[in-house]
Amino acid sequence: MQPSPLTGFSSVCVHAGHEQDPRYAHLTPIYASSTYVYDSAEQGMRRFSGQEDGFIYSRWDSPNFREAEAKIAALEAFGLTGPDGSPLQLKAKLHASGMGALSTLFLAHLKAGDKVLSHYSLYGGTEELFMKILPPLGIEAIITDMRDLNKTEDILRNDPSIRMMYLETPANPTLRCVDLEALIAMAQQHNLISAVDNTFATPYLQQPFAFGADYVFHSTTKFLNGHGTAIGGVLIGRDVERMSGPVEKVHRLLGANSNPFDAFMLTQGIKTLEVRMERHCHNAMEVAGFLDGHPAIASVNYLGLADHPDFMIASRQMKHPGAMLSFELKGGLEAGKKFIDKLQMCLRAVSLGTTDTLICHPASMTHYSVPKELREKYDITDGLIRMSTGLESVTDILNDLDQALA
Ligand SMILES: *Cc1c(COP(=O)(O)O)cnc(C)c1O
């Protein structure tokens, strides 16, 4: 086999997963087709039995899904090798949303009586899945502070029904991190499945498979798509056979498939991942420097500031502290609302990872339904503002923040 000409990360972003279109379109056209046809019964049989590669039905697979999946798998595997020293092979499955991909992950691996171990400050939807959807199925989530490795080890030693370790790092919206290397090693010792939400970091900044994770998950809605044009989620697995077998079965039967248009948008978005991340990160660093020490601000959570409690973990496992930050206004809830209302360019919106700077106020938006005491336990205080730094000219971002803080 010839060595791949795609040796750099951006080359993989642009080209990986693409197959020459039979009619020579530059981009893979949007396959707006629910079903696929066969030349003969014989061919139908070969496709259904897997003897012949091809498409059958768009709830299962489509050329647009396949391109995005292969691209994402190549990026998560970039530069990594498998146990035999050859390039790491991963398999990705695209879903209608991040939540769809998480549903596949949990339902394909957990059954009644099983438990999943996770930590504080998870994405709100993930937390609700743990608290509301899994318990009636007999699956329990144990939530602890997994930055405390001894405590985590204790829990694992005393509870053999824990089947999975689920990590999100950096986590939303406090940018708390957990130690991937130590925790995944612990999961392996206890024979747990390990899965990591890599949405905030992207494979450009962090590769959980390098530490031995079994699964990586992304809400592709965020940085991977990058332009806020489509909802999507992806589950990437190290065990290719398991991905193609039981995991794919759950994906198909949940009806958690993406659609050709969203997959097309995702594929185009990923092509600029590295250049976007460089600019996102550069802008975020400037913003953090500006906010740090600003008289209206009590504290800044940014993984690039040495006073962030997880600065060391982040600098070990991430290439750069990223584009997400949050900060606490001195004036609490009222100051938070006022600040949000005064913004002129940065957008008042939840979500993240788009070209535009998005700013939200968790206490009045994403975490509005979480009781105050519980919120505060997760460090989501009344005056906390979360910011996804966009690609605008940084001077304009700083000026907008400055006038809104005045
Ligand atoms: C958005 C998000 C999700 C959920 O993804 P959807 O695409 O909205 O379903 C999960 N985890 C994190 C960290 C997210 O930001």
The ligand as an ORCA input file, in Angstrom:
! r2SCAN-3c Opt
* xyz 0 1
  C     -24.029     20.473     22.318
  C     -23.362     19.472     23.160
  C     -23.881     18.168     23.305
  C     -25.194     17.735     22.679
  O     -25.153     17.796     21.290
  P     -26.407     18.174     20.339
  O     -25.799     18.219     18.993
  O     -26.962     19.480     20.796
  O     -27.415     17.081     20.500
  C     -23.158     17.281     24.094
  N     -22.006     17.638     24.695
  C     -21.496     18.888     24.592
  C     -20.229     19.223     25.293
  C     -22.149     19.835     23.819
  O     -21.632     21.076     23.728
*
